[in-house]
Amino acid sequence: MELGIGIGWRPEIADAVEALPGIDWVEAVAENLCADHLPASLVRLRERGVTVVPHGVSLGLGGADRPDPGRLAGLAARAALLGAPLVTEHIAFVRAGGARTASPVLEAGHLLPVPRTWAALDVLCENVRVAQDSLPVPLALENIAALISWPDEELTEGQFLAELVDRTGVRLLIDVANLHTNHVNRGEDPATALDELPVEAIAYVHVAGGVEKDGVWHDTHAHPVTAPVLDVLAELRSRVAPPGVLLERDDDFPPASELAGELDAIRATLDADRGGVRRQPVRRTTGAGPAAREAGDPDALRDRVAVAQASLLSALVAGTPAPEGFDHRRLGVQSRALAAKRADVVAKVAPELPDILGRGYRDAFLAYARSRPMSDGYRRDALDFAEQLLIAGLPADEAARRRLTQWWQDRAAARPPRRAARLARAARSVLVGR
């Protein structure tokens, strides 16, 4: 399906997106949409004939467990509500632990890389098939950006994607900004990855901005698109005409004129190669066929992947020792990035917290995050953060503490009584005892 030029729809820029000229389609984060009704802006766009594609971020198809049926049903419902021609997700894991490792479930709050091994590929492929059987439209999967590399990987990025497509028939969402990120952070050549992956399987392409700090590229989606990212888009365009290209922006939204300028730069990059000699992809063999893959019990295979992913995520969010073979400095960068993202997202889903705590919000949250991994979503994280502050008798300012206590009480009705009893008693003392 030809999608054309699109932009990521976000509530903060909904009016700008509607007004931008030449927008053929938009992409909306699936988890930010209700399953039974759409924001008015998306309704208006659909009435104009603008295609809307739901983009999932929480399935964790690269994780050790099979996809959660409830999450799959939610994604399917949003695809049906939007009349979408396809849905998209990521080649990543987002949580680890649980029954397979006899440890608490940990949430990353972020997309983490799957090891490029035959074992992880086997698990991913089965998970993709489960998802495909549960969705009413085709599925496309996105390559992610990474700050860290797994030790002892057996496949390159392009080889891993090619094997995935060959074995499942899934489509690809190629993010050229992520290819650039992996070039800076992991020394992987984008042109080599494009040579190795099946470009004919591309459903569409993402373009986004980022920033480099101390030799590490951060895929922020909050900065302008850079020339090196457009260069990767040009490399891809020299191999294939992508059915669709979409600009992503998730934070620090610029004026509509700047978004329009970035879209114009994307169009110019795509048009520059038009009529030129198309470079033919060179599909490189993996050097190891099916015989090289592990045989045996699929559940035992999942257990091994589960242990590896839980060890990594625990090191990133719970301060446990780094697994053998990882770059400790890069793990530290990733760990700090995860904590910073938690702070930013909690501030968005619970804006009352930074309002109550003022300038002390961020330092207080980062201190909390160092000792309290996220075990559920961001809204629960916000509630847990408030609990910990109140149990510690914080904030020191009495008026702020009363406001925080009231905020917590208004949202804690669904908490298990045993867990909340101590804080409930403290809350009563704050509100009625002073």
C-alpha positions, 0 to 999 in steps of 0.5 A, a space after each residue: 500500500 502506498 502511504 505517502 508522506 506522513 507525520 506522527 500524530 500527538 495531542 500536543 500538535 494535533 492542530 498543527 498536524 491538521 493544518 500541515 499541507 501535503 500530509 497523506 497519513 499519520 501514525 498514532 501511539 496505540 496505547 495513547 488511544 482509547 479502544 472505543 472512541 477516537 480524539 476529535 482531531 483523528 476523527 476529522 483527519 479520517 473524514 478527510 481521507 487521511 490514513 491513521 496507523 496505530 503504532 504499539 510500544 508495549 507488546 514486547 515481542 522480543 521478550 521471553 514470554 508469549 505476547 499478552 492476549 489482552 495487549 494484542 486484543 487492545 491493539 486489534 481493537 484500535 486497528 479496527 476503530 481506525 480502519 487501519 491498513 496495518 499495525 506496527 510494533 517494535 523488535 524489542 523487549 520492554 519487561 523481564 522477570 516473572 515466573 520463568 525466572 522466579 523473580 519480580 516482573 520489571 518494566 523498562 519503560 523503554 524499548 530494549 534491544 533483543 540479542 541477535 542470536 539464533 535462540 532469541 530469533 526463534 523466540 521472536 519468530 514464534 511471538 510474531 506468529 502469535 501476534 499475526 494470528 491475533 491481529 485483523 490486519 498485517 503487522 510491520 515491525 520496527 528496528 530500534 535504536 540502542 545504546 548497548 550491545 549484547 555480547 556474543 551476537 551471531 547475526 548482524 542487524 540486516 541478517 537478523 531482520 532478513 531471517 525474521 522476514 523469511 520465517 514469518 512474512 512480517 513487514 518491516 518499519 525501517 527507522 533510518 534515525 535508528 540505523 544512524 543511532 546504531 552507527 554512532 553507538 555500536 559502530 554498525 554501518 547503515 549501508 551494510 544493514 540496508 544491503 542485508 535486509 529485504 528492502 522489498 518487505 518495507 511497509 514504511 520508514 521513520 525519520 526522527 531527530 536526536 542529539 549526540 552527547 559524549 560520543 553517544 547518540 540519543 534518539 530523543 525524538 525531541 530535536 531536529 532531523 540531522 543531515 546524517 539521518 537524511 543521508 541514511 534515508 537517501 541510502 535507502 531511497 537508492 535501493 527502493 522507493 519506500 511506500 511511506 515515510 513518516 516524521 516522528 516528534 515526541 517532545 519539545 515540539 517546534 512551531 508548525 513552520 519548523 515541522 513543515 520545513 523538516 517534511 520538505 527536507 524529507 521530500 527533497 531527499 526522496 526526490 533527489 534520487 528519482 530517475 537515478 540509477 537504483 543501487 541493487 541490494 546485496 543480500 549477504 548470507 548469514 554464514 550459519 543456516 538452520 543447522 546452526 540453531 539450537 534444537 530442543 524444548 521451546 520452553 527451555 529456550 524461552 527460559 534461557 532468553 528470560 534469564 538473560 533479559 532479566 539479568 540485563 534489565 535488573 542491572 539497568 533499573 535495580 542496580 544489580 551487577 552487570 551481566 558478563 560481557 557488557 560495556 559497564 560505561 554504556 550500561 551506566 548511560 542506558 540506566 541513567 537514560 531510563 531513569 530520566 525517561 521515567 521522570 519525564 513521562 511521570 511528569 506528563 501523566 501526573 503533572 500535579 507532581 512537579 507542580 506540587 514538588 516544584 524544582 525538587 521534583 526531578 531530583 526526588 524522582 531520580 532518587 526514588 528510581 534508583 531504589 524502586 524499579 518500575 513494575 507496572 505502568 507509568 501511572 502506577 509509578 507516579 502513585 508509588 513515587 508519591 507513596 514513598 515520599 509521604 512515608 518518608 515524611 516528605 516533602 518538608 513543606 507542610 502545605 506541599 505535603 498536604 497537597 501531595 497527600 490529597 493527590 494520593 488519596 484521590 487516586 489510591 482507592 484501587 490500591 490493595 488495602 494491606 499495601 496501602 494501610 500504613 500510608 492511609 493512616 499517615 494520610 489521615 494524620 496529615 489531613 485531619 490531625 494538623 
